[in-house]
Each structure stands twice: as structure tokens, then as C-alpha cells.
Amino acid sequence: MQLVLITGMSGSGKSVALHALEDAGFYCVDNLPPDLLEPLIALQQAEATERVAVAIDVRSARALPTLPLRLRQLRERGLPLTVLFLDTSTETLVRRFSETRRLHPLSLKDSSDQRRALFEAIELERELLSSLRDLAQVLDTSQLKAAHLRSSVKALLQLAPARLTLVFESFAFKRGVPMDADFVFDVRMLPNPHYEPELRLLTGRDGPVVKFLLAEAEVAAMQEQIGGFLQRWLPRLEADHRSYVTVAIGCTGGQHRSVYLVERLAERFAGLASVQIRHRELDALQHP
């Protein structure tokens, strides 16, 4: 039985992710108390259910401290388990709660300053969930539309959780650094195809841009040095029992240089790890 646990910040899109899994044929349970996780697994195994997804979050605050140990024990028993943590910037969460007029689960209803109470509730939630975040693959949903989030969740679950997953993500610095990044590389100093009129509307996946960047020695040097760094430390990351490592590569617009380098590095490491590619800005255009 494949088990997926979705957790993360309130307002980060957990319901959207769970609905995506339900559409994909998972038996889904929302807001499951941690004490009921093992009984649910036993019941679904007895019924030969192949795929189960559960959402556990801060609404189970009293039992949350027991969950990391429960998850480790499930993995030790050999149960295929994927833990997905949806994270979102505090600014985005404040905006979402303000727009929906909903109270945060940890907010004090009788507070005279609701905005301050919301900030404090979010920070408390981050603290309560920190140990779970360390066990999970983190997906930053700060700038993801619902359709993009559904696609990202479905793509993630095609990967084998037992092998280290190396995620290469391109992004634009002008829209912020991804919160889920383990390593961040700034490539804004490299020659920029944006200033070539015939290349401006293309991306780092298009042939003319690839040809332009292949001809630049500095681009090749950056590619080799990032690749060499990862090659050097990948065995140590695996030895440290890391399940997921996200390498974020940023340029000004997230369209040319970062996209190109993500594609090249993904090719290099495809045989060494389970590799996933994300192009944050390009994906956002495909899922408006």
C-alpha cells in the first residue's frame, strides 16, 4: 500500500492537494488525528486498498509531537511512505486569511488586534510543525495557483520515495527565493539572452537560446561548478538519509539562464538520483 501524508501550514493548499490525490484514485482522509493513523493503515491494508492519502495538520496540535516517531516506525516497517509538507510565506498566508475572512486554527477569537494575532498564530504553527517539515519533501506554494499545485502534487508522487529525489528548480529573483530550496545558486551575472531581440520571447529550453548559452564559457564554467559541488556532496546527503534535496537556480526573469542550467543539470544527474524539474515562472504561465 502506498501512503501519502500531506501536512503543512494552514492556508498553504492542503485541501487542494488532497483533492488532486482523490481525483487520482487515492482513498483520502482529511484532518486525521495522529492516534488514528495506524488503525487506518491496518483497516485499509485488510481491505487491500492500494493508495491512501491523509492530511494531518496543526488542528491535531496536542498529538503532533508523537507523529515524527510514528512516521519513522512506519518507514522502518517498509511501508512506502511519502510525506509532503506544503509551506507558504507568512505574507502570503496573511493575505489569504484576510481575503477569505477565515480565522487561523490557532488564532485567539477574542483578540483586539486580529492582524497581530494572525502573525503570532502563523509563527506558532511553524514551530509546532518544524519536526514534521524536517521529515518531508517541502513544496513552496506561495506563488502557485490551484491548477499548478494539483499538477505538482501528481508529478511528485510518480517518484520512488526510497531513492533520493533531486529537484532542480528555476526561478526569478524578482519574485523571491523559493522557500523549499536546500541550495540556491545565483546566475544573474551570466550573459543574458534577454538582451538579444530574437531570443527575448524564447526560453532556456528553446534551441536558439541553448545555442547562445552553449557558446558562453562562463555559462559552461557555472554549470560545471554547480554540478561538481552536487556530485561531491550527493553521497553525503544520501548517507544522511535525506529523501529530497531541492536545488534552486535563479536569474532575473526565470526564463533563460536558470531554465537552461536546470535542464542541463537534470540531464547530468538523471542516472544518479530520481530527478525532477520545476520551472517556477514558466509553470506559472502554463497554470494561470
BAFI-3210 file (N, C-alpha, C; in Angstrom, 3 decimals, decimal comma, padded with zeros to 6 digits):
// residues 288
n [1|2|3|4|5|6|7|8|9|10|11|12|13|14|15|16|17|18|19|20|21|22|23|24|25|26|27|28|29|30|31|32|33|34|35|36|37|38|39|40|41|42|43|44|45|46|47|48|49|50|51|52|53|54|55|56|57|58|59|60|61|62|63|64|65|66|67|68|69|70|71|72|73|74|75|76|77|78|79|80|81|82|83|84|85|86|87|88|89|90|91|92|93|94|95|96|97|98|99|100|101|102|103|104|105|106|107|108|109|110|111|112|113|114|115|116|117|118|119|120|121|122|123|124|125|126|127|128|129|130|131|132|133|134|135|136|137|138|139|140|141|142|143|144|145|146|147|148|149|150|151|152|153|154|155|156|157|158|159|160|161|162|163|164|165|166|167|168|169|170|171|172|173|174|175|176|177|178|179|180|181|182|183|184|185|186|187|188|189|190|191|192|193|194|195|196|197|198|199|200|201|202|203|204|205|206|207|208|209|210|211|212|213|214|215|216|217|218|219|220|221|222|223|224|225|226|227|228|229|230|231|232|233|234|235|236|237|238|239|240|241|242|243|244|245|246|247|248|249|250|251|252|253|254|255|256|257|258|259|260|261|262|263|264|265|266|267|268|269|270|271|272|273|274|275|276|277|278|279|280|281|282|283|284|285|286|287|288]
n.u [000,844|000,550|001,278|000,469|001,236|-000,029|000,871|001,450|001,413|-001,443|-003,692|-002,025|-002,721|-003,453|-005,926|-006,502|-004,404|-005,064|-007,507|-006,613|-005,247|-007,343|-008,795|-007,003|-007,342|-006,782|-007,595|-008,834|-008,352|-009,154|-007,793|-006,946|-006,636|-003,479|-003,353|-005,039|-003,825|-002,325|-004,384|-006,040|-004,356|-004,038|-006,695|-007,151|-005,201|-006,174|-008,399|-007,250|-006,608|-004,925|-003,809|-003,463|-004,188|-003,597|-004,381|-002,799|-002,596|-002,049|-004,361|-004,502|-002,960|-002,315|-001,520|000,487|003,344|003,906|003,905|006,239|007,824|006,042|005,940|008,578|008,693|006,842|008,187|010,404|009,181|008,887|006,845|005,710|006,063|005,299|005,941|004,592|005,142|003,501|004,457|004,347|004,902|004,867|003,726|002,109|000,305|-000,973|-002,279|-003,998|-005,652|-006,804|-008,234|-010,109|-011,446|-011,288|-010,595|-007,424|-006,487|-005,143|-005,583|-006,562|-009,816|-010,911|-009,141|-008,037|-006,518|-006,560|-004,869|-002,269|-002,602|-002,926|-000,385|001,131|-000,074|000,614|003,420|003,629|002,492|004,419|006,506|005,396|005,163|007,704|009,364|008,085|008,364|011,051|011,139|010,037|009,300|009,463|007,210|006,932|004,264|003,721|003,497|001,940|-000,748|-003,977|-004,349|-001,752|-000,605|-002,015|-001,033|001,689|001,700|000,729|002,793|004,963|004,368|004,871|007,401|009,904|009,884|011,910|014,397|016,872|015,571|016,231|015,599|015,489|015,122|014,101|013,987|012,822|014,601|013,358|010,863|011,212|013,000|012,614|010,933|011,324|013,877|016,961|019,558|020,746|021,523|022,854|022,631|022,685|024,797|025,667|025,932|023,113|020,412|018,143|018,695|019,081|017,241|015,932|015,833|014,463|011,755|011,821|012,674|014,895|014,775|014,529|015,902|017,523|018,218|019,553|021,734|022,944|023,730|025,365|027,601|028,902|031,562|031,539|029,038|029,275|031,278|029,978|027,947|029,479|030,719|028,574|027,505|029,718|029,923|027,506|027,887|030,011|028,895|026,574|026,682|027,073|024,742|022,890|023,829|023,127|020,536|018,743|015,767|014,843|016,212|016,349|017,436|017,800|017,927|018,530|017,725|017,314|014,719|013,834|013,595|015,449|018,492|018,511|016,627|017,839|020,184|019,058|017,863|020,161|021,628|019,836|019,884|022,499|022,438|020,544|020,943|021,857|020,157|016,666|015,261|013,722|012,206|011,508|010,116|009,594|008,564|007,890|006,120|004,091|002,999|001,835|-000,171|-002,328]
n.v [-001,194|002,163|005,037|008,369|011,239|014,334|017,443|020,603|024,239|026,041|027,168|026,780|025,188|022,528|021,196|021,419|019,872|017,368|016,869|016,614|014,191|012,527|012,642|011,256|008,678|007,947|006,825|009,046|010,915|013,596|015,809|013,894|012,498|011,947|009,664|007,893|007,048|004,590|002,594|003,212|002,570|-000,187|-001,027|-000,310|-001,827|-004,374|-004,294|-004,305|-001,908|000,101|002,658|005,314|008,458|010,896|013,796|015,622|018,045|021,176|021,270|019,038|019,550|018,733|016,064|016,127|016,077|013,351|012,362|012,405|010,215|008,086|008,077|007,452|004,854|003,579|003,733|002,161|-000,278|-000,792|000,313|001,916|005,242|008,598|011,841|014,949|018,305|021,278|024,506|028,047|031,511|033,871|036,367|035,785|033,981|035,618|037,372|035,586|034,600|036,991|037,677|035,613|035,847|034,040|032,477|031,727|028,427|028,525|031,013|033,544|034,083|036,217|038,305|041,685|042,784|041,545|041,156|041,138|038,941|036,974|036,888|035,975|033,476|032,125|031,983|030,420|028,085|027,340|026,654|024,464|022,620|022,137|019,853|017,929|019,029|018,628|015,961|015,707|016,131|019,371|021,670|024,726|026,810|029,444|031,027|029,562|028,746|027,105|025,097|024,626|023,704|021,280|019,843|019,723|018,180|015,700|015,061|014,770|012,416|010,380|009,606|007,456|006,950|005,811|006,311|008,881|011,975|014,407|017,642|020,018|023,417|026,240|029,826|033,246|035,894|038,322|037,665|036,439|034,089|030,567|028,948|026,298|025,584|023,872|024,362|027,326|028,939|031,735|033,036|035,390|036,913|035,907|035,923|037,356|036,197|037,713|040,243|039,958|040,601|038,644|036,490|037,095|036,462|033,757|030,675|029,030|026,442|026,406|025,951|028,113|029,713|027,859|027,342|029,867|030,098|027,866|028,680|030,359|030,699|031,265|030,396|027,652|027,167|027,828|025,911|023,559|023,922|024,068|021,536|019,982|020,566|019,452|016,795|016,125|016,229|014,735|011,903|012,163|013,449|011,449|009,528|010,760|010,201|011,724|012,354|014,071|016,671|019,981|021,983|025,191|027,446|030,647|033,450|036,697|036,895|034,287|032,775|032,290|031,802|030,444|028,434|027,043|026,028|024,416|022,431|021,281|020,358|018,551|016,590|015,670|014,461|012,514|009,750|009,252|009,841|010,115|012,363|015,521|018,160|021,577|024,540|027,434|029,989|029,601|027,462|028,711|030,330|028,433|027,536|029,547]
n.w [000,000|-000,884|000,887|001,456|003,176|003,793|004,934|006,607|006,449|007,606|005,211|003,088|000,967|001,342|001,172|-001,547|-002,584|-001,487|-002,723|-005,329|-005,177|-004,540|-006,909|-008,431|-007,658|-005,036|-001,731|000,489|003,505|005,495|007,987|009,921|013,116|014,688|016,352|015,128|012,850|012,519|013,027|010,811|008,658|009,073|008,677|005,981|004,717|005,266|003,676|001,250|000,001|-002,304|-002,512|-000,319|001,095|003,531|005,452|007,887|010,319|012,069|013,496|014,969|017,210|019,856|019,689|017,838|018,481|018,653|016,122|014,311|015,296|014,887|012,089|011,413|012,405|010,743|008,302|008,918|009,034|006,416|004,892|002,010|002,039|001,601|002,573|002,362|002,672|002,694|002,292|002,892|002,410|005,140|004,571|002,367|003,512|005,407|003,679|002,350|004,427|005,178|002,878|002,678|005,037|007,071|010,228|011,585|012,660|015,119|016,082|018,444|019,221|020,577|020,402|020,371|018,378|015,481|013,250|014,307|015,965|014,048|012,784|014,985|015,400|013,052|013,258|015,561|014,592|012,670|014,365|015,767|013,718|012,825|013,244|011,727|009,194|008,722|008,059|005,608|002,068|000,920|-000,408|-001,828|-001,846|-002,203|-004,507|-006,189|-008,281|-007,954|-009,937|-010,809|-008,443|-008,085|-010,297|-009,645|-007,295|-008,234|-010,003|-008,261|-006,888|-008,610|-008,277|-006,894|-003,488|-001,927|-002,940|-003,176|-004,048|-006,362|-006,852|-009,296|-009,650|-011,386|-011,079|-010,658|-009,323|-008,856|-008,014|-005,644|-003,520|-003,654|-000,983|-000,446|-001,084|-000,772|-001,601|-003,092|-006,063|-007,623|-010,763|-012,116|-013,031|-015,399|-019,052|-020,665|-022,472|-022,810|-023,762|-026,412|-029,166|-030,816|-029,162|-026,901|-026,312|-026,126|-024,336|-021,958|-022,825|-025,510|-028,786|-030,099|-027,847|-026,261|-027,963|-027,922|-025,192|-024,889|-026,228|-024,519|-022,381|-019,642|-018,804|-019,177|-017,300|-014,885|-014,904|-014,688|-012,211|-010,363|-010,818|-010,075|-007,350|-006,370|-007,125|-005,511|-002,935|-002,951|-002,243|000,555|001,342|000,799|002,593|004,903|005,092|003,636|001,938|-000,020|-001,994|-002,849|-005,413|-006,190|-008,836|-009,796|-011,883|-013,390|-014,634|-014,603|-016,916|-019,014|-018,474|-015,943|-016,447|-018,545|-017,249|-015,261|-016,844|-018,039|-015,811|-014,726|-016,684|-016,317|-013,774|-013,921|-013,898|-011,380|-009,316|-008,397|-010,450|-010,636|-012,413|-012,041|-013,249|-012,054|-012,869|-015,570|-015,333|-013,941|-015,880|-017,487|-015,900|-015,276]
ca.u [000,000|001,253|000,702|000,917|000,821|000,056|000,824|001,960|000,817|-002,841|-003,784|-000,988|-003,287|-003,533|-007,190|-006,331|-003,538|-005,796|-008,498|-005,888|-004,981|-008,637|-009,081|-006,061|-007,694|-006,398|-008,569|-008,345|-008,932|-008,678|-007,768|-006,888|-005,842|-002,328|-003,615|-005,822|-003,089|-002,038|-005,624|-006,497|-003,494|-004,388|-008,002|-007,043|-004,438|-007,086|-009,327|-006,427|-006,548|-003,574|-003,274|-004,152|-003,632|-004,189|-003,911|-002,676|-002,037|-001,967|-005,628|-004,220|-001,772|-001,977|-000,873|001,512|004,701|004,086|003,816|007,521|008,212|005,134|006,335|009,836|008,380|006,198|009,230|011,217|008,397|008,916|005,664|006,016|005,503|005,739|005,454|004,647|004,886|003,205|004,878|003,959|005,449|003,947|002,997|001,062|-000,712|-001,751|-003,173|-005,047|-006,623|-007,532|-009,164|-011,194|-012,085|-011,276|-009,688|-006,383|-006,848|-004,508|-005,860|-007,444|-011,004|-011,268|-008,033|-008,424|-005,719|-006,609|-003,719|-001,149|-002,917|-002,692|001,067|001,592|-000,570|001,407|004,743|003,459|002,267|005,723|007,266|004,791|005,309|009,097|009,917|007,471|008,958|012,370|010,983|009,191|009,634|008,794|006,751|006,573|003,056|003,466|003,147|001,300|-002,197|-004,524|-004,104|-000,315|-000,376|-002,512|-000,094|002,948|001,492|000,639|004,127|005,824|004,039|005,341|008,780|010,094|010,300|013,046|015,622|016,977|014,990|016,945|014,691|016,120|014,054|014,475|013,107|013,213|014,871|012,430|009,646|011,577|013,668|011,693|011,099|011,653|015,221|018,062|020,707|020,355|022,620|022,519|023,335|022,362|025,979|025,971|025,371|021,655|019,765|017,049|019,118|019,090|015,818|015,357|015,769|013,790|010,480|012,062|013,078|016,124|014,555|014,448|017,172|018,372|018,755|020,539|022,928|023,568|024,358|026,440|028,785|029,457|032,443|031,147|027,885|029,813|032,005|028,987|027,300|030,406|030,990|027,392|027,454|030,795|029,549|026,476|028,482|030,855|028,152|025,415|026,791|026,904|023,320|022,229|024,236|022,416|019,144|017,893|014,898|014,647|017,093|015,913|018,488|017,137|018,837|017,769|018,231|016,452|013,331|013,483|013,131|016,512|019,696|018,201|015,937|018,861|021,053|018,255|017,726|021,466|021,995|018,934|020,427|023,723|022,198|019,398|021,288|022,377|019,074|015,372|015,376|012,508|012,446|010,459|010,410|008,532|007,928|007,279|004,951|003,024|002,347|001,029|-001,314|-002,692]
ca.v [000,000|003,446|006,004|009,749|012,137|015,749|018,323|021,928|025,422|026,339|028,128|026,520|024,438|021,088|020,659|021,300|018,718|016,145|016,654|016,125|012,773|011,836|012,531|010,274|007,344|007,684|006,903|010,239|011,290|014,913|016,126|012,638|012,556|011,033|008,404|007,009|006,743|003,158|001,846|003,425|001,789|-001,601|-001,247|-000,234|-002,992|-005,518|-004,167|-004,326|-000,590|000,262|004,015|006,059|009,773|011,518|015,131|015,853|019,383|021,747|021,063|017,945|020,068|018,018|014,790|016,305|015,658|011,898|011,954|012,030|008,860|007,165|008,007|006,688|003,442|003,069|003,544|001,015|-001,480|-000,967|000,856|003,019|006,446|009,904|012,949|016,196|019,471|022,482|025,700|029,296|032,661|034,481|037,445|035,182|033,421|036,732|037,854|034,587|034,598|038,267|037,651|034,661|036,194|032,878|032,516|030,697|027,477|028,846|032,408|033,826|034,720|037,442|039,255|043,015|043,067|040,279|041,014|040,695|037,586|036,085|036,725|035,135|032,123|031,531|031,655|029,282|026,906|026,944|025,993|023,175|021,716|022,116|018,496|017,256|019,602|018,021|014,597|015,726|016,965|020,658|022,322|026,119|027,137|030,889|031,632|028,552|028,691|025,793|024,125|024,305|022,884|019,932|019,192|019,472|017,062|014,467|014,758|014,323|011,073|009,395|009,300|006,404|007,646|005,202|006,832|010,323|012,747|015,654|018,559|021,215|024,410|027,577|030,858|034,638|036,581|039,440|037,128|035,833|032,786|029,512|028,571|024,885|025,354|023,480|025,097|028,400|029,456|032,971|033,046|036,646|037,525|035,275|036,605|037,268|036,188|038,691|041,441|039,654|040,725|037,424|035,471|037,638|035,788|032,322|030,212|028,247|025,127|026,573|025,742|029,297|030,126|026,833|027,594|031,098|029,864|026,887|029,370|031,224|029,941|031,480|029,539|026,296|027,100|027,802|024,597|022,549|024,122|023,632|020,085|019,405|020,697|018,461|015,470|015,904|016,094|013,860|010,710|012,510|013,717|010,143|008,889|011,459|009,754|012,736|011,818|015,073|017,834|020,927|022,889|026,308|028,255|031,850|034,571|037,872|036,635|032,872|032,366|031,854|031,192|029,463|027,310|026,288|025,298|023,360|021,340|020,616|019,645|017,410|015,562|015,120|013,666|011,628|008,376|009,166|010,073|010,419|013,789|016,234|019,523|022,590|025,891|028,121|031,072|029,037|026,670|029,644|030,789|027,339|027,319|030,896]
ca.w [000,000|-000,945|001,821|001,306|004,252|003,440|006,088|006,275|007,039|007,322|004,114|002,073|-000,154|001,637|000,654|-002,999|-002,816|-001,152|-003,777|-006,504|-004,969|-004,628|-008,339|-008,988|-007,214|-003,655|-000,641|001,194|004,795|005,918|009,420|010,667|014,352|014,610|017,039|014,263|011,625|012,412|012,785|009,441|007,782|009,239|008,058|004,528|004,267|005,320|002,555|000,031|-000,638|-002,831|-002,345|000,743|001,395|004,715|005,809|009,327|010,466|013,403|014,201|015,910|017,893|021,090|019,374|016,810|018,859|018,507|014,718|013,690|015,681|014,200|010,680|011,339|012,633|009,531|007,292|009,336|008,705|004,967|004,228|001,087|002,651|001,121|003,392|001,604|003,528|001,926|003,017|002,249|003,129|006,093|003,899|001,545|004,399|005,957|002,618|002,079|005,521|005,138|001,748|002,914|006,311|007,953|011,360|011,662|013,726|016,399|016,441|019,580|018,660|021,294|020,346|019,899|017,183|014,758|012,360|015,140|016,412|012,918|012,680|016,089|015,182|011,973|013,785|016,463|013,758|012,103|015,425|016,070|012,584|012,365|013,222|010,577|007,983|008,537|007,554|004,413|000,923|001,090|-001,632|-001,560|-002,606|-002,070|-005,785|-007,027|-008,458|-007,595|-011,009|-010,778|-007,252|-008,365|-011,212|-008,933|-006,369|-009,013|-010,538|-007,164|-006,431|-009,573|-007,929|-005,887|-002,281|-001,247|-003,523|-003,016|-005,135|-006,580|-007,541|-009,859|-009,811|-011,852|-010,527|-010,862|-008,058|-008,655|-007,379|-004,374|-003,494|-003,208|000,419|-000,323|-001,608|000,110|-002,123|-004,003|-006,879|-008,322|-012,050|-012,785|-013,604|-016,678|-020,235|-020,631|-023,799|-022,858|-024,486|-027,845|-029,540|-031,378|-028,119|-025,719|-026,020|-026,024|-023,011|-021,906|-023,429|-026,963|-029,464|-030,267|-026,544|-025,905|-028,781|-027,407|-023,895|-025,083|-026,755|-023,482|-021,482|-018,251|-018,542|-019,036|-016,033|-013,811|-014,953|-014,187|-010,783|-009,614|-010,938|-009,275|-005,938|-006,059|-007,270|-004,336|-001,675|-003,084|-001,386|001,963|001,537|000,861|003,840|005,979|004,983|003,033|000,894|-001,052|-001,999|-003,869|-005,875|-006,870|-009,650|-010,102|-012,675|-013,217|-015,004|-014,503|-018,248|-019,917|-017,919|-014,893|-017,084|-019,272|-016,324|-014,635|-017,816|-018,230|-014,588|-014,607|-017,572|-015,733|-012,562|-014,129|-013,559|-010,014|-008,360|-009,018|-010,764|-011,026|-012,899|-011,873|-013,743|-011,325|-013,618|-016,772|-014,912|-013,548|-017,100|-018,009|-014,988|-014,807]
c.u [000,874|000,528|001,322|000,355|001,033|-000,082|001,359|001,145|-000,661|-002,917|-002,792|-001,503|-003,417|-004,817|-007,122|-005,495|-004,276|-006,848|-007,835|-005,606|-006,275|-009,024|-008,201|-006,303|-007,253|-007,626|-008,066|-009,110|-008,316|-008,738|-007,791|-006,093|-004,682|-002,563|-004,374|-005,074|-002,862|-003,308|-006,160|-005,670|-003,857|-005,711|-007,891|-006,199|-005,320|-008,068|-008,596|-006,478|-005,110|-002,972|-004,128|-003,436|-004,357|-003,589|-003,932|-002,012|-002,177|-003,288|-005,526|-003,027|-001,353|-001,201|000,260|002,909|004,954|004,227|005,170|007,974|007,330|005,557|007,635|009,573|007,705|007,226|010,118|010,511|008,325|007,703|006,077|005,308|006,133|005,114|005,663|004,230|004,685|003,525|004,509|004,516|004,396|003,110|001,845|-000,053|-001,593|-002,738|-004,319|-006,096|-007,443|-008,577|-010,348|-011,977|-012,158|-010,302|-008,642|-006,750|-006,263|-004,775|-006,765|-008,633|-011,323|-010,147|-008,518|-007,668|-005,602|-005,402|-002,499|-001,374|-002,661|-001,200|001,584|001,146|000,252|002,786|004,681|003,267|003,576|006,542|006,714|005,037|006,758|009,675|009,330|008,090|010,296|012,291|010,370|009,886|008,809|008,442|006,269|005,399|002,761|002,965|002,472|-000,218|-002,670|-004,217|-002,649|000,001|-000,848|-001,542|001,204|002,818|001,449|001,999|005,045|005,594|004,342|006,765|008,839|010,629|011,540|014,379|015,659|016,434|015,686|016,062|015,488|015,015|014,626|013,497|013,662|013,434|013,872|011,113|009,970|012,197|012,677|011,978|011,548|013,077|016,196|019,346|020,197|021,599|022,111|023,317|023,046|023,573|026,342|025,376|023,886|021,052|018,638|017,418|019,324|017,639|015,186|015,210|014,866|012,535|010,622|012,448|014,367|015,979|014,536|015,832|018,042|018,970|019,812|021,835|023,686|024,346|025,483|027,731|029,481|030,265|032,030|029,956|028,352|030,537|031,036|028,309|028,204|030,644|029,785|027,299|028,516|030,498|028,544|027,037|029,309|030,023|026,930|025,542|026,594|025,444|022,541|022,564|023,545|020,918|018,212|017,062|014,789|015,655|016,649|017,027|017,813|018,176|018,052|018,493|017,212|014,984|012,898|013,056|014,231|017,620|019,392|017,511|016,938|019,704|020,297|018,136|019,035|021,845|021,097|019,403|021,642|023,438|021,066|019,701|021,735|021,301|017,769|015,306|014,021|012,880|011,233|010,965|009,316|007,818|007,251|006,042|003,780|002,285|001,444|-000,205|-001,761|-003,800]
c.v [001,237|004,439|007,365|010,555|013,567|016,564|019,685|023,032|025,549|027,429|027,884|025,702|022,951|020,471|020,476|020,070|017,410|015,836|016,140|014,634|011,951|011,625|011,471|008,865|006,979|007,683|007,989|010,489|012,621|015,032|014,856|012,835|011,561|009,694|007,404|006,604|005,241|002,315|002,014|002,593|000,310|-001,923|-001,267|-001,371|-004,237|-005,499|-004,098|-003,006|-000,312|001,633|004,796|007,389|010,356|012,905|015,255|017,205|019,870|021,646|019,892|018,298|019,235|016,734|014,922|015,840|014,166|011,477|011,622|010,617|007,832|006,983|007,226|005,194|002,825|002,822|002,352|-000,301|-001,717|-000,455|001,988|004,299|007,690|010,971|014,237|017,349|020,684|023,711|026,939|030,448|033,269|035,569|036,898|034,615|034,521|037,243|036,870|034,573|035,888|038,258|036,736|034,950|035,007|033,092|031,413|029,744|027,802|030,282|032,484|034,631|036,049|038,471|040,595|043,402|041,767|040,083|040,530|039,261|036,580|035,837|035,777|033,686|031,411|031,127|030,484|027,994|026,424|026,180|024,597|022,150|021,506|020,703|017,675|017,737|018,949|016,620|014,549|016,373|018,234|021,225|023,719|026,501|028,633|031,503|030,645|028,760|027,272|024,739|023,679|023,426|021,452|019,177|018,835|018,274|015,746|014,068|014,208|012,855|010,000|008,948|008,219|007,027|007,067|005,753|008,346|011,019|014,098|016,549|019,776|022,204|025,732|028,600|032,231|035,300|037,702|038,982|036,367|034,459|031,723|029,086|027,127|024,565|024,938|024,187|026,123|028,897|030,640|033,026|034,333|037,316|036,961|036,071|036,319|037,298|037,208|039,904|041,185|039,645|039,441|036,306|035,861|036,856|034,275|031,956|029,401|026,839|025,196|026,540|026,983|029,801|029,133|027,072|028,821|030,820|028,829|027,554|030,228|030,405|030,090|030,601|028,095|026,135|027,023|026,441|023,529|022,698|023,743|022,108|019,400|019,461|019,614|017,040|015,116|015,553|015,195|012,587|011,013|012,823|012,411|009,428|009,503|011,164|010,861|012,104|012,771|016,203|018,724|021,924|023,976|027,169|029,457|032,818|035,707|037,548|035,192|032,273|031,759|031,076|030,132|028,232|026,420|025,438|024,186|022,162|020,569|019,798|018,430|016,267|014,883|014,149|012,647|010,183|008,171|009,321|010,151|011,933|014,347|017,649|020,390|023,890|026,794|029,153|030,537|028,230|027,571|030,162|029,712|027,072|028,673|030,859]
c.w [000,000|-000,040|001,587|002,469|003,791|004,718|005,663|006,910|006,666|006,254|003,000|000,896|000,091|001,089|-000,860|-003,328|-002,555|-002,216|-005,055|-006,382|-005,036|-006,082|-008,998|-008,454|-005,813|-002,750|000,313|002,492|005,216|007,436|010,274|011,954|014,275|015,281|016,165|012,998|011,471|012,265|011,363|008,468|007,856|008,546|006,537|003,959|004,254|004,153|001,214|-000,731|-001,063|-002,537|-001,351|000,948|002,596|004,900|007,324|009,503|011,900|014,169|015,179|016,789|019,098|020,799|018,361|017,239|018,689|017,053|014,081|014,032|014,978|012,744|010,513|011,504|011,414|008,436|007,638|009,033|007,201|004,235|003,287|001,541|002,045|002,010|002,614|002,511|002,626|002,772|002,208|003,072|004,051|005,432|003,063|002,403|004,995|004,915|002,382|003,182|005,533|004,033|002,016|004,189|007,268|009,093|011,231|012,802|015,089|016,840|017,665|019,085|019,323|021,286|019,787|018,630|016,390|013,838|013,136|015,614|015,296|012,724|013,766|015,908|014,101|012,475|014,759|015,663|013,142|013,139|015,706|014,962|012,150|012,282|012,071|009,272|007,684|007,940|006,155|003,225|001,046|-000,279|-001,271|-002,459|-002,621|-003,368|-006,737|-007,078|-008,173|-008,657|-011,024|-009,578|-007,485|-009,269|-010,502|-007,995|-007,123|-009,570|-009,446|-006,832|-007,462|-009,255|-006,868|-004,613|-001,612|-001,749|-003,347|-004,259|-005,202|-007,439|-008,005|-010,208|-010,294|-011,284|-010,872|-009,509|-007,804|-008,016|-006,104|-004,522|-003,012|-001,773|000,581|-000,762|-000,505|-000,297|-003,127|-004,731|-007,690|-009,621|-012,828|-013,407|-014,971|-017,838|-020,374|-022,033|-023,928|-023,709|-025,980|-028,323|-030,042|-030,335|-026,949|-025,336|-025,903|-024,592|-023,112|-022,430|-024,955|-027,594|-029,622|-028,951|-026,084|-026,664|-028,271|-026,123|-023,985|-025,534|-025,709|-022,475|-020,019|-017,868|-018,330|-017,707|-014,852|-013,740|-014,350|-012,691|-009,918|-009,642|-010,099|-007,786|-005,557|-006,140|-006,037|-003,108|-001,764|-002,245|000,095|002,271|001,637|002,165|005,045|005,933|004,489|001,927|-000,292|-000,883|-003,152|-004,155|-006,705|-007,576|-010,152|-011,008|-012,550|-013,480|-014,912|-015,825|-019,104|-019,207|-016,873|-015,475|-017,809|-018,336|-015,605|-015,584|-017,977|-016,998|-014,369|-015,498|-016,933|-014,595|-012,723|-013,743|-012,130|-008,941|-009,132|-009,203|-011,178|-011,406|-012,583|-012,487|-013,187|-012,176|-014,883|-016,412|-014,528|-014,773|-017,693|-017,152|-014,417|-013,775]
res [m|q|l|v|l|i|t|g|m|s|g|s|g|k|s|v|a|l|h|a|l|e|d|a|g|f|y|c|v|d|n|l|p|p|d|l|l|e|p|l|i|a|l|q|q|a|e|a|t|e|r|v|a|v|a|i|d|v|r|s|a|r|a|l|p|t|l|p|l|r|l|r|q|l|r|e|r|g|l|p|l|t|v|l|f|l|d|t|s|t|e|t|l|v|r|r|f|s|e|t|r|r|l|h|p|l|s|l|k|d|s|s|d|q|r|r|a|l|f|e|a|i|e|l|e|r|e|l|l|s|s|l|r|d|l|a|q|v|l|d|t|s|q|l|k|a|a|h|l|r|s|s|v|k|a|l|l|q|l|a|p|a|r|l|t|l|v|f|e|s|f|a|f|k|r|g|v|p|m|d|a|d|f|v|f|d|v|r|m|l|p|n|p|h|y|e|p|e|l|r|l|l|t|g|r|d|g|p|v|v|k|f|l|l|a|e|a|e|v|a|a|m|q|e|q|i|g|g|f|l|q|r|w|l|p|r|l|e|a|d|h|r|s|y|v|t|v|a|i|g|c|t|g|g|q|h|r|s|v|y|l|v|e|r|l|a|e|r|f|a|g|l|a|s|v|q|i|r|h|r|e|l|d|a|l|q|h|p]
***
